[in-house]
């Protein structure tokens, strides 16, 4: 640190100390725990003991500065000695000697597991302790000395980076490492290159609105500025209120994704464009309404034949082509459009009130009816896309009612995820990553909800959906199947084939009977509809990133890859599992799959699939593998955190010994914390396997981060939207 930085750091620590300490200007253990934000009291107590150099059971400002100065400004040896004292439960901070015995190490690792929210059986904890202890105890003396711990840590260079900084992060000035603000991504050449289709489309869209606005405004120049503004906004509303419908022609868009048009138009961003057009409609509607109000005020001042309220709320002035109803329908339209936009906000959709969004959006039918009555020319704009839209709706209804679709099996997974197995009709064809709308009458008779298909198209007999409980409908679905003695379940009689399947799986010890159900529940499915992931097999190097339940489209893709790779690489004969797939459809040379979960249990959703993928590549060298998997657990502390360093070292050692990760059971080692996207994408770029396409499904906040990094490295970015 420079002198200025050091001075600023001292001022910040003093300020933080005063905000934490009590009236006695000392920090006690409870205050220290609160400030440090640790889950396990073991580490708080150890840190507190080592900070409290005089043994007064409280920490003064001088003691805090002395300890933090060692952690932040101290040498690597000083930091390692502090870490050793944390692990040496029987040792004292003032002594440099001492040793760590197996019981002490086990106590530390157990606390590390709790701090990282990792649950492992006692036997596995013993294995971790033994693996780390045997590796560190070089002289087989039965204890680990400081020099032995230092030597062991030096074999993990990534652990030594920024060691102990995170332990004192709460006392680090927020602007200490602040660098020069980079150029906004929207002004970079890379951003404009990677978003050229969307930006060009938005430019054409804006120019078209501007031209229509000016042309229609000039036609009414005789009526004054307010009438000109109202008419200009009116013609733009005609365009946008029909174009917003075009962006929701899902079947047409799915078909267009298979053509060359996908390389010209931003079809994969139809939802984003739909939202933008919706906001444009609100702006034009408000401007159109206010301009008419001002024009009516002008008319009442020039001629007192009608009052302002008569212009706005009655048919007496005779404005409008259907019995003078333009003003009344305009007021109603203003209310309906604003209501739809408010109920479509992110807050409503993401806060477990999807039904509010769903039912309010059905007001679009009344909006179109009122627009036809309100505006004499709207029907001319509406007729062509309107016919296509309603034909799509009729086709969707017909397809959803064809054949008998039944939910035949249900698995209740951790974190309230419902795995539905639906009997797949012969005519139902889809591609990896597609999604459907599903209606389950026993849950809600009239509600349709979209979910990604998580099974592969090559799986002919059934179709999978994984549903995360986040709203009213999804919670009702989970609770319905959770009740083992549900009346609806008991009244359903299983078919003979289902009885046979239950008998075959009864002896499988791995199946949790309480969370597994066979049933025969009627459902309706509308779809499938295409997503950006349809382009994955036309990519050369695909990076699949799933956050939480966002893995579902990639589960379908990964299963499809299993079938396709078997077709291309059968070593013994010419038999093909997928006769209908052409060889030129598979252009993939490398796939990197990244799955980010908050907790350990979430990995159980697709662990069997991932295990199968690893087994298929077991004989290949790591650098030559077609599919490379990366698992991240965000609740686990990073490797250079004092509260996790021992655990992560032990997990690495045991994984190398058993060739299996202790957290998931996979061969792939689960990494703690969040990915460093800069390092991840740099590694992908250096592999030079061809043009890189990044496919993401998960939270919008993380999407912004990944998209920015993709633009930085020149990768194409695709996000699931439906």
Phi and psi in degrees as a GROMACS rama.xvg file:
@    title "Ramachandran Plot"
@    xaxis  label "Phi"
@    yaxis  label "Psi"
@TYPE xy
-79.1678  171.906  UNK-2
-61.9852  -41.7931  UNK-3
-64.1254  -42.7094  UNK-4
-64.8609  -39.5679  UNK-5
-64.7896  -41.0881  UNK-6
-64.4245  -43.4136  UNK-7
-64.2614  -37.2937  UNK-8
-65.2661  -43.6955  UNK-9
-61.9734  -41.2651  UNK-10
-63.6491  -40.5132  UNK-11
-66.9532  -43.9218  UNK-12
-61.497  -43.1579  UNK-13
-61.4287  -42.7182  UNK-14
-64.2845  -43.7317  UNK-15
-65.8357  -39.016  UNK-16
-60.4656  -44.1953  UNK-17
-64.9069  -32.2257  UNK-18
-76.5729  -22.732  UNK-19
-94.6634  -41.3619  UNK-20
-68.7334  154.873  UNK-21
-82.0788  -165.261  UNK-22
-65.4068  -22.948  UNK-23
-82.3078  3.81699  UNK-24
60.5297  31.5016  UNK-25
-132.526  149.937  UNK-26
-102.991  119.269  UNK-27
-89.5997  -178.982  UNK-28
-63.9077  -43.1466  UNK-29
-64.0206  -42.509  UNK-30
-65.0955  -36.1147  UNK-31
-66.6364  -42.0331  UNK-32
-61.5289  -43.6101  UNK-33
-63.0512  -42.3924  UNK-34
-69.6684  -37.718  UNK-35
-77.4953  -20.9555  UNK-36
56.3551  51.8777  UNK-37
-102.541  149.233  UNK-38
-83.9372  -33.6155  UNK-39
-107.963  125.171  UNK-40
-66.2831  -20.1407  UNK-41
-55.1836  -48.9148  UNK-42
-69.9783  -38.6789  UNK-43
-61.0659  -42.1686  UNK-44
-68.0815  -39.3422  UNK-45
-66.7407  -45.5931  UNK-46
-62.1031  -41.7844  UNK-47
-62.2564  -43.7812  UNK-48
-61.7135  -40.8985  UNK-49
-75.6129  -31.0993  UNK-50
-71.9445  -35.9411  UNK-51
-80.7348  79.2301  UNK-52
-68.6494  -25.9186  UNK-53
-95.3022  1.54302  UNK-54
67.4362  28.3243  UNK-55
-88.9413  3.62642  UNK-56
64.0647  23.9417  UNK-57
-155.923  157.027  UNK-58
-112.571  124.144  UNK-59
-88.4543  171.001  UNK-60
-62.4139  -39.8244  UNK-61
-64.0807  -41.9691  UNK-62
-64.9285  -40.003  UNK-63
-64.6986  -45.1606  UNK-64
-63.7283  -38.8007  UNK-65
-64.5272  -45.5005  UNK-66
-68.8352  -43.5339  UNK-67
-68.8498  -33.1742  UNK-68
-62.3365  -36.7843  UNK-69
-68.1252  -42.8756  UNK-70
-69.3772  -36.3589  UNK-71
-97.5  -40.9601  UNK-72
-102.256  -11.4786  UNK-73
-70.1369  166.491  UNK-74
-74.0919  170.335  UNK-75
-61.8981  -38.0452  UNK-76
-65.064  -40.8812  UNK-77
-61.8319  -42.2115  UNK-78
-66.3211  -40.7694  UNK-79
-65.8428  -35.9813  UNK-80
-65.9786  -37.8809  UNK-81
-63.0544  -43.5944  UNK-82
-61.2368  -41.2581  UNK-83
-60.4928  -41.4044  UNK-84
-65.1522  -33.003  UNK-85
-63.594  -41.6918  UNK-86
-77.5872  -30.5084  UNK-87
-83.5916  84.0747  UNK-88
-60.5431  -31.8009  UNK-89
-86.3468  -10.1536  UNK-90
-81.5877  173.916  UNK-91
-121.113  148.02  UNK-92
-62.999  -28.6708  UNK-93
-81.0735  -8.25683  UNK-94
-110.889  141.528  UNK-95
-93.4819  -12.4794  UNK-96
-88.1382  -179.204  UNK-97
125.269  177.266  UNK-98
-155.728  163  UNK-99
-113.403  119.669  UNK-100
-94.0722  170.225  UNK-101
-58.3274  -37.3766  UNK-102
-65.8106  -41.263  UNK-103
-63.2829  -42.5591  UNK-104
-64.446  -39.2412  UNK-105
-64.9449  -39.7754  UNK-106
-61.5046  -42.858  UNK-107
-64.815  -46.4086  UNK-108
-64.9752  -35.8771  UNK-109
-63.7905  -40.3195  UNK-110
-68.6732  -35.7101  UNK-111
-61.7809  -40.9876  UNK-112
-61.1742  -44.5282  UNK-113
-65.8633  -39.2836  UNK-114
-64.149  -32.4293  UNK-115
-96.5283  6.97242  UNK-116
57.6713  40.9788  UNK-117
-109.969  130.334  UNK-118
-110.627  117.933  UNK-119
-132.377  149.542  UNK-120
-66.1865  160.37  UNK-121
-59.2191  -35.4015  UNK-122
-63.7597  -38.971  UNK-123
-68.7596  -35.5291  UNK-124
-62.6778  -40.1097  UNK-125
-62.6437  -40.5224  UNK-126
-63.8853  -41.1566  UNK-127
-63.8463  -44.1367  UNK-128
-60.9394  -45.3572  UNK-129
-64.8681  -40.6884  UNK-130
-62.9704  -46.3705  UNK-131
-70.9988  -39.6418  UNK-132
-66.4669  -45.2654  UNK-133
-64.6645  -34.6796  UNK-134
-72.1856  -36.4651  UNK-135
-84.3357  -33.0994  UNK-136
-79.7661  80.2421  UNK-137
-65.0636  -35.6133  UNK-138
-94.6545  6.38028  UNK-139
55.0253  38.1541  UNK-140
-85.4923  -8.48526  UNK-141
90.3625  5.55042  UNK-142
-153.616  159.492  UNK-143
-107.644  121.983  UNK-144
-88.6579  172.366  UNK-145
-61.1003  -43.2006  UNK-146
-63.9615  -36.8252  UNK-147
-69.0084  -40.2699  UNK-148
-65.1081  -40.1869  UNK-149
-62.7779  -44.032  UNK-150
-63.5634  -37.6274  UNK-151
-67.9039  -41.8067  UNK-152
-65.1321  -32.14  UNK-153
-68.3708  -15.904  UNK-154
-81.5704  -5.35961  UNK-155
-120.628  77.3256  UNK-156
-60.9897  -31.2447  UNK-157
-68.4725  -22.6697  UNK-158
-74.6106  -33.5354  UNK-159
-72.2319  -17.6204  UNK-160
-68.242  122.582  UNK-161
57.0649  33.9252  UNK-162
-58.083  133.064  UNK-163
75.0257  -6.58438  UNK-164
-61.4929  -39.7751  UNK-165
-65.5365  -26.8513  UNK-166
-67.3559  -26.6939  UNK-167
-113.736  20.2683  UNK-168
-64.3648  -27.0106  UNK-169
-69.2351  -14.6702  UNK-170
-113.774  23.8646  UNK-171
-101.125  126.659  UNK-172
-56.0763  136.887  UNK-173
-64.5178  -24.7125  UNK-174
-105.785  15.8369  UNK-175
-65.4823  -39.5678  UNK-176
-105.943  17.6088  UNK-177
-68.7803  128.505  UNK-178
-105.8  175.259  UNK-179
-60.5153  132.135  UNK-180
-63.1625  125.982  UNK-181
-73.1948  168.667  UNK-182
-65.1976  132.983  UNK-183
-53.1489  137.154  UNK-184
-60.4986  -26.9464  UNK-185
-70.8933  -13.2409  UNK-186
-104.354  3.98758  UNK-187
-88.672  152.896  UNK-188
-64.9888  -36.4002  UNK-189
-61.2036  -42.4032  UNK-190
-61.1933  -45.2011  UNK-191
-67.4112  -33.5567  UNK-192
-70.0088  -44.7502  UNK-193
-74.9441  -19.3791  UNK-194
-115.732  27.1946  UNK-195
-61.0356  -41.3865  UNK-196
-64.5841  -45.6606  UNK-197
-65.7509  -44.3119  UNK-198
-66.529  -40.3177  UNK-199
-64.0735  -41.8321  UNK-200
-63.2693  -42.894  UNK-201
-65.182  -35.5701  UNK-202
-63.8006  -46.279  UNK-203
-63.5961  -40.0948  UNK-204
-62.5015  -44.1551  UNK-205
-66.7471  -42.0632  UNK-206
-63.2654  -41.689  UNK-207
-62.328  -43.7269  UNK-208
-62.4989  -41.6376  UNK-209
-65.1898  -43.563  UNK-210
-63.3232  -45.4793  UNK-211
-62.1367  -40.7528  UNK-212
-61.3245  -48.1062  UNK-213
-67.151  -44.7862  UNK-214
-62.4992  -45.482  UNK-215
-71.8623  -32.9155  UNK-216
-65.3387  -39.4928  UNK-217
-68.2682  -28.4128  UNK-218
-66.7629  -22.7525  UNK-219
-113.897  32.478  UNK-220
-62.9434  -25.8102  UNK-221
-69.2801  -19.9067  UNK-222
-91.2109  0.343418  UNK-223
95.8702  167.683  UNK-224
-63.5915  -36.459  UNK-225
-69.6143  -40.3909  UNK-226
-66.9397  -38.1582  UNK-227
-61.3513  -44.235  UNK-228
-64.3234  -42.7266  UNK-229
-62.6873  -43.2016  UNK-230
-71.1292  -35.5164  UNK-231
-63.138  -44.2008  UNK-232
-67.4643  -33.415  UNK-233
-62.9254  -44.0074  UNK-234
-67.3651  -33.7018  UNK-235
-67.707  -34.0068  UNK-236
-67.2694  -36.8647  UNK-237
-58.0376  -44.9648  UNK-238
-65.2286  -50.7354  UNK-239
-72.0479  -33.7336  UNK-240
-72.4346  -15.8314  UNK-241
-96.5591  -36.617  UNK-242
-66.0399  -33.6435  UNK-243
-63.8137  -26.6495  UNK-244
-75.6089  -38.3551  UNK-245
-59.9934  -37.1476  UNK-246
-68.523  -11.7185  UNK-247
-108.888  15.4863  UNK-248
-80.6919  78.965  UNK-249
-63.4017  -40.18  UNK-250
-67.5973  -40.6959  UNK-251
-65.2356  -41.9987  UNK-252
-66.0347  -37.459  UNK-253
-62.4718  -41.3071  UNK-254
-67.1455  -41.4083  UNK-255
-66.2879  -27.2232  UNK-256
-63.3355  -21.1555  UNK-257
-90.708  5.01781  UNK-258
-114.721  176.94  UNK-259
-68.4896  -14.7608  UNK-260
-63.9212  -26.4638  UNK-261
-63.3782  -21.4725  UNK-262
-83.0191  -8.69978  UNK-263
-111.194  -45.648  UNK-264
-99.9585  146.12  UNK-265
-79.6329  64.5183  UNK-266
-63.6989  -30.1675  UNK-267
-73.3917  -8.9316  UNK-268
-113.93  29.8115  UNK-269
-63.9473  -32.9472  UNK-270
-67.9902  -43.83  UNK-271
-60.8145  -44.8506  UNK-272
-65.2623  -37.1397  UNK-273
-59.3791  -43.2928  UNK-274
-66.0022  -41.6427  UNK-275
-64.8684  -41.5938  UNK-276
-65.3713  -35.9121  UNK-277
-60.5764  -43.8616  UNK-278
-66.341  -36.261  UNK-279
-63.0051  -39.0639  UNK-280
-61.5914  -42.2495  UNK-281
-61.4876  -45.0694  UNK-282
-62.9184  -47.8362  UNK-283
-64.5518  -36.2303  UNK-284
-64.9907  -46.7277  UNK-285
-63.0588  -45.3515  UNK-286
-63.8525  -41.8137  UNK-287
-61.3979  -44.7641  UNK-288
-66.6911  -47.8672  UNK-289
-63.6346  -37.2571  UNK-290
-64.4754  -41.0743  UNK-291
-65.8737  -39.3153  UNK-292
-61.3691  -45.3794  UNK-293
-64.6132  -36.2636  UNK-294
-66.5815  -39.3345  UNK-295
-64.962  -38.1558  UNK-296
-61.6769  -41.6541  UNK-297
-62.43  -41.0169  UNK-298
-66.5807  -39.4511  UNK-299
-67.29  -30.8571  UNK-300
-73.7724  -32.6906  UNK-301
-82.3847  -31.4928  UNK-302
-146.954  120.356  UNK-303
-90.1391  26.6559  UNK-304
-64.4305  -36.0756  UNK-305
-130.91  146.673  UNK-306
-84.8838  165.802  UNK-307
-60.3495  -42.7072  UNK-308
-64.794  -28.5891  UNK-309
-70.9573  -37.1895  UNK-310
-63.0799  -38.2461  UNK-311
-84.2912  -37.0246  UNK-312
-121.601  7.31029  UNK-313
-133.304  171.326  UNK-314
-100.884  6.11973  UNK-315
-60.8766  -42.1644  UNK-316
-66.7667  -14.2091  UNK-317
73.1743  29.5811  UNK-318
-86.2372  123.461  UNK-319
120.811  154.245  UNK-320
-87.9072  -9.39912  UNK-321
-116.055  85.6361  UNK-322
54.4548  38.3826  UNK-323
66.9851  30.3075  UNK-324
-95.055  10.6762  UNK-325
-60.2184  -42.9395  UNK-326
-67.984  -45.5141  UNK-327
-64.0961  -47.3509  UNK-328
-64.4342  -31.8269  UNK-329
-64.5006  -41.6255  UNK-330
-64.0242  -44.5071  UNK-331
-63.597  -42.0341  UNK-332
-61.4103  -40.6254  UNK-333
-58.8599  -43.966  UNK-334
-66.7538  -46.3224  UNK-335
-64.2786  -43.4282  UNK-336
-65.3698  -43.9498  UNK-337
-63.7334  -38.4387  UNK-338
-64.0652  -42.5907  UNK-339
-63.5783  -40.6078  UNK-340
-67.9161  -43.2034  UNK-341
-62.6488  -44.3294  UNK-342
-73.8488  -9.97243  UNK-343
-97.3315  1.77374  UNK-344
-65.063  157.087  UNK-345
-59.0996  -37.2129  UNK-346
-59.3781  -42.396  UNK-347
-70.8365  -45.7619  UNK-348
-69.8601  -34.5379  UNK-349
-94.9079  -0.878786  UNK-350
-103.801  21.3452  UNK-351
84.0424  16.1996  UNK-352
-119.87  48.5001  UNK-353
-60.9687  -31.6661  UNK-354
-61.6231  -34.7665  UNK-355
-62.4594  -45.609  UNK-356
-62.1499  -44.6949  UNK-357
-62.732  -51.5393  UNK-358
-72.5589  -36.4705  UNK-359
-67.8501  -30.4625  UNK-360
-70.3767  -21.1395  UNK-361
-69.7978  -7.20342  UNK-362
-67.586  -9.63901  UNK-363
-59.0659  -28.9211  UNK-364
-63.4992  -45.6853  UNK-365
-69.0011  -33.258  UNK-366
-61.964  -45.1096  UNK-367
-66.3158  -40.3847  UNK-368
-61.637  -46.3599  UNK-369
-67.0016  -34.3072  UNK-370
-65.0842  -38.6025  UNK-371
-63.7882  -39.076  UNK-372
-73.6287  -36.0946  UNK-373
-72.6825  -42.4918  UNK-374
-118.445  130.27  UNK-375
-67.2155  -25.7137  UNK-376
-105.386  -2.27389  UNK-377
-63.7565  -34.4115  UNK-378
-61.4698  -28.6239  UNK-379
-66.9232  -35.7406  UNK-380
-75.7129  -31.6577  UNK-381
-84.4892  -31.2259  UNK-382
-59.403  -47.885  UNK-383
-68.1393  -57.9534  UNK-384
-64.6501  -29.4459  UNK-385
-64.9643  -41.1013  UNK-386
-62.8729  -44.9838  UNK-387
-62.1004  -41.6758  UNK-388
-61.6008  -47.5517  UNK-389
-72.9265  -29.0333  UNK-390
-64.5831  -42.2413  UNK-391
-58.8351  -43.0845  UNK-392
-62.8461  -43.0947  UNK-393
-65.2172  -40.8082  UNK-394
-62.9245  -41.5314  UNK-395
-61.396  -42.3019  UNK-396
-64.4132  -42.896  UNK-397
-64.2122  -44.7384  UNK-398
-65.3235  -41.0589  UNK-399
-67.4303  -24.621  UNK-400
-94.0356  -8.9838  UNK-401
-77.7797  138.738  UNK-402
71.7091  165.936  UNK-403
-99.9976  106.698  UNK-404
-98.6271  126.539  UNK-405
-135.721  141.748  UNK-406
-80.0206  115.685  UNK-407
-104.293  -14.025  UNK-408
-154.291  143.105  UNK-409
-136.126  133.299  UNK-410
-122.086  126.095  UNK-411
-94.0503  114.364  UNK-412
-102.545  167.369  UNK-413
-57.7214  159.722  UNK-414
61.1623  30.7883  UNK-415
56.6594  51.3893  UNK-416
-106.95  129.547  UNK-417
-104.28  119.443  UNK-418
-97.9806  111.459  UNK-419
-99.7813  130.926  UNK-420
-109.671  115.215  UNK-421
-109.489  132.669  UNK-422
-63.8776  122.578  UNK-423
-91.5957  123.67  UNK-424
-71.7094  154.366  UNK-425
-61.2999  -31.9112  UNK-426
-81.7379  -8.93507  UNK-427
-83.9412  108.837  UNK-428
-116.774  137.453  UNK-429
-148.11  171.512  UNK-430
-115.151  158.326  UNK-431
-56.13  132.409  UNK-432
91.0033  -4.89026  UNK-433
-67.7577  162.868  UNK-434
-128.921  162.666  UNK-435
-134.395  161.498  UNK-436
-100.129  131.929  UNK-437
-121.214  140.926  UNK-438
-124.63  124.527  UNK-439
-118.076  100.925  UNK-440
-55.0445  -33.7216  UNK-441
-70.7016  -16.8351  UNK-442
-93.9139  -50.7193  UNK-443
-157.556  120.258  UNK-444
-65.7497  -34.2832  UNK-445
-113.758  2.51678  UNK-446
-95.6805  136.009  UNK-447
-118.676  134.271  UNK-448
-131.941  140.156  UNK-449
-87.8843  136.512  UNK-450
-145.201  145.37  UNK-451
-74.8195  139.663  UNK-452
-75.0471  124.565  UNK-453
-101.168  1.1068  UNK-454
-101.879  165.058  UNK-455
-85.1527  149.748  UNK-456
-60.8152  -28.4053  UNK-457
-71.6595  -11.0283  UNK-458
-84.9688  95.4982  UNK-459
-76.3813  -30.1353  UNK-460
-85.3468  -22.2232  UNK-461
-148.178  167.45  UNK-462
-133.453  137.417  UNK-463
-107.32  144.388  UNK-464
-132.852  134.685  UNK-465
-112.074  119.144  UNK-466
-115.894  117.677  UNK-467
-86.5866  131.744  UNK-468
-77.6634  104.419  UNK-469
-132.476  -13.1983  UNK-470
-137.592  -171.033  UNK-471
-64.7535  -47.8042  UNK-472
-66.2441  -46.1929  UNK-473
-67.3784  -33.2261  UNK-474
-69.2519  -39.1176  UNK-475
-63.5687  -37.6701  UNK-476
-62.1073  -47.4639  UNK-477
-63.8465  -45.3662  UNK-478
-66.3697  -33.2652  UNK-479
-61.0271  -44.276  UNK-480
-84.4517  -17.1532  UNK-481
-72.3402  -26.7032  UNK-482
-81.2223  103.113  UNK-483
-64.8733  -29.375  UNK-484
-102.694  27.5896  UNK-485
-58.3477  139.07  UNK-486
-62.1349  -37.7621  UNK-487
-65.1412  -34.7431  UNK-488
-74.5563  -39.7756  UNK-489
-70.644  -25.711  UNK-490
-81.6139  -12.3647  UNK-491
-85.4088  127.826  UNK-492
-96.4713  126.081  UNK-493
-74.1836  143.855  UNK-494
-74.7064  167.77  UNK-495
-62.2931  -38.3668  UNK-496
-65.0613  -36.6843  UNK-497
-69.8796  -35.4708  UNK-498
-61.4344  -41.5748  UNK-499
-63.4938  -41.8793  UNK-500
-64.3834  -38.6074  UNK-501
-66.2761  -38.6497  UNK-502
-65.8104  -37.8382  UNK-503
-68.1026  -33.5129  UNK-504
-95.1959  -2.32784  UNK-505
-63.6245  -30.6502  UNK-506
-89.379  1.96078  UNK-507
-80.7765  114.041  UNK-508
-68.0495  -23.4247  UNK-509
-76.9114  -13.9244  UNK-510
-85.7312  126.077  UNK-511
-87.2579  106.767  UNK-512
-62.0483  -35.9882  UNK-513
-64.7416  -28.5152  UNK-514
-106.303  13.7276  UNK-515
-127.268  130.39  UNK-516
-132.835  142.63  UNK-517
-104.752  140.609  UNK-518
-153.152  -174.729  UNK-519
-151.966  67.7629  UNK-520
-105.061  128.626  UNK-521
-67.4948  138.976  UNK-522
-147.764  165.312  UNK-523
-126.892  140.805  UNK-524
-128.088  130.143  UNK-525
-113.221  122.128  UNK-526
145.654  -160.647  UNK-527
-83.5837  161.537  UNK-528
-121.502  143.109  UNK-529
-80.232  157.491  UNK-530
-133.837  173.064  UNK-531
-58.1664  -23.9073  UNK-532
-67.6239  -9.95258  UNK-533
-62.1146  -18.2796  UNK-534
-88.5712  0.721408  UNK-535
-63.4851  -40.9048  UNK-536
-75.7513  -9.80135  UNK-537
-92.9204  -1.33096  UNK-538
-85.4792  163.453  UNK-539
-97.9915  -46.7964  UNK-540
-128.159  110.966  UNK-541
-106.403  133.099  UNK-542
-112.505  112.907  UNK-543
-101.483  120.997  UNK-544
-121.868  115.44  UNK-545
-116.879  131.716  UNK-546
-110.231  113.45  UNK-547
64.5313  -128.958  UNK-548
-70.7379  -5.28471  UNK-549
-64.8392  -0.678381  UNK-550
-73.6635  -17.0438  UNK-551
-55.0866  -46.4569  UNK-552
-65.2187  -31.4132  UNK-553
-78.5738  -24.4425  UNK-554
-62.4898  -42.3941  UNK-555
-63.3185  -43.7833  UNK-556
-65.6891  -44.2884  UNK-557
-64.9408  -38.8606  UNK-558
-64.8392  -39.6215  UNK-559
-64.5671  -35.8919  UNK-560
-62.3531  -37.9376  UNK-561
-57.0132  -48.5769  UNK-562
-64.102  -44.5113  UNK-563
-68.1006  -39.5013  UNK-564
-68.0908  -34.8674  UNK-565
-64.158  -38.3512  UNK-566
-63.2657  -41.2762  UNK-567
-83.1988  -21.8746  UNK-568
-121.198  21.0427  UNK-569
-62.1465  118.088  UNK-570
-82.8118  -14.7067  UNK-571
-109.421  -25.7658  UNK-572
-153.333  -178.602  UNK-573
-97.1676  11.3763  UNK-574
-66.5167  138.616  UNK-575
-118.567  134.32  UNK-576
-79.4081  -22.3256  UNK-577
-131.758  78.9946  UNK-578
-64.9078  -26.0151  UNK-579
-82.1017  -10.2961  UNK-580
-88.9084  126.611  UNK-581
-81.9401  147.547  UNK-582
-63.0101  -35.3855  UNK-583
-73.7504  -6.16324  UNK-584
-77.2835  -20.2843  UNK-585
-102.297  95.9881  UNK-586
-105.154  0.287987  UNK-587
-64.5318  134.093  UNK-588
-111.216  -23.4682  UNK-589
-158.212  140.833  UNK-590
-128.878  125.866  UNK-591
-108.611  119.294  UNK-592
-108.239  122.69  UNK-593
-120.034  121.992  UNK-594
-120.892  123.427  UNK-595
-112.812  121.68  UNK-596
-127.389  150.944  UNK-597
-78.607  -42.5151  UNK-598
-123.044  168.896  UNK-599
-68.418  -39.1049  UNK-600
-65.829  -27.1894  UNK-601
-62.8539  -25.2663  UNK-602
-67.9371  -17.0178  UNK-603
-70.6321  -16.2654  UNK-604
-58.112  -43.6946  UNK-605
-131.074  27.1937  UNK-606
-65.1137  -33.7682  UNK-607
-66.5069  -39.7333  UNK-608
-63.8649  -45.5434  UNK-609
-66.5579  -35.1974  UNK-610
-62.8703  -41.2925  UNK-611
-64.2096  -39.9071  UNK-612
-63.1104  -40.8002  UNK-613
-66.0882  -39.1139  UNK-614
-64.2162  -35.9091  UNK-615
-66.4791  -22.003  UNK-616
-112.087  14.4776  UNK-617
-61.7339  -31.6412  UNK-618
-87.0958  -4.95458  UNK-619
-91.7269  150.191  UNK-620
-70.3273  145.521  UNK-621
-53.8383  -40.9001  UNK-622
-74.9238  -13.9434  UNK-623
-107.312  8.91759  UNK-624
-74.1776  139.586  UNK-625
-70.6564  -38.754  UNK-626
-116.375  126.471  UNK-627
-120.983  127.57  UNK-628
-107.785  145.257  UNK-629
-136.356  121.033  UNK-630
-111.207  136.048  UNK-631
-130.447  137.002  UNK-632
-119.974  108.458  UNK-633
-73.3521  -23.7604  UNK-634
-75.1191  -18.558  UNK-635
-78.9539  136.425  UNK-636
-71.4965  150.729  UNK-637
-67.8236  164.436  UNK-638
-65.595  -27.0625  UNK-639
-94.3924  13.2119  UNK-640
-88.6543  131.624  UNK-641
-55.728  -31.6029  UNK-642
-80.5023  0.202393  UNK-643
-138.529  -7.27422  UNK-644
-59.2254  -43.2672  UNK-645
-65.4535  -41.9407  UNK-646
-63.0854  -45.4613  UNK-647
-66.2351  -35.7635  UNK-648
-64.0836  -43.571  UNK-649
-65.0168  -40.6898  UNK-650
-63.4843  -39.8568  UNK-651
-63.4405  -46.2221  UNK-652
-64.0974  -43.8895  UNK-653
-69.4255  -34.5174  UNK-654
-64.6689  -39.4765  UNK-655
-66.8426  -35.4284  UNK-656
-73.5084  -46.523  UNK-657
-92.6329  -9.67477  UNK-658
56.0899  40.1504  UNK-659
-159.783  138.849  UNK-660
-76.5414  135.75  UNK-661
-73.4658  -22.775  UNK-662
-82.3165  -46.4855  UNK-663
-108.328  -19.3593  UNK-664
85.0507  -0.0533199  UNK-665
-84.5718  165.377  UNK-666
-71.6792  -29.0637  UNK-667
-73.5011  128.511  UNK-668
-74.6608  127.175  UNK-669
-75.0806  123.601  UNK-670
-90.3644  139.578  UNK-671
-80.1644  150.984  UNK-672
78.5609  -161.579  UNK-673
-99.3964  152.762  UNK-674
-65.7321  146.244  UNK-675
-88.3317  96.2844  UNK-676
-62.6549  -30.3979  UNK-677
-61.3029  -46.1456  UNK-678
-69.5477  -39.7176  UNK-679
-61.9868  -48.6245  UNK-680
-72.5973  -29.0283  UNK-681
-64.4697  -42.5187  UNK-682
-63.2691  -41.899  UNK-683
-62.0561  -42.6501  UNK-684
-64.0118  -37.0193  UNK-685
-73.1576  -17.2007  UNK-686
-72.1985  -26.5373  UNK-687
52.2824  54.6294  UNK-688
-96.1277  7.84029  UNK-689
120.218  -173.105  UNK-690
-61.7702  129.591  UNK-691
-94.6902  130.037  UNK-692
-120.731  125.099  UNK-693
-102.259  123.392  UNK-694
-113.456  128.682  UNK-695
-130.312  142.706  UNK-696
-142.849  118.784  UNK-697
166.136  -154.005  UNK-698
-68.6333  144.772  UNK-699
-61.8639  -33.0484  UNK-700
-62.9967  -45.7731  UNK-701
-68.8775  -31.0364  UNK-702
-59.319  -39.1934  UNK-703
-63.4556  -40.6706  UNK-704
-65.2839  -47.4797  UNK-705
-67.7401  -38.2743  UNK-706
-63.4717  -41.2989  UNK-707
-62.5206  -41.8565  UNK-708
-68.1814  -37.042  UNK-709
-61.8528  -42.5508  UNK-710
-64.7823  -36.5725  UNK-711
-62.5247  -38.2007  UNK-712
-94.9852  0.32818  UNK-713
77.0332  24.4201  UNK-714
-89.4888  147.647  UNK-715
-77.9724  134.405  UNK-716
-116.143  133.458  UNK-717
-131.256  134.44  UNK-718
-123.455  138.44  UNK-719
-68.3338  127.114  UNK-720
-139.411  123.758  UNK-721
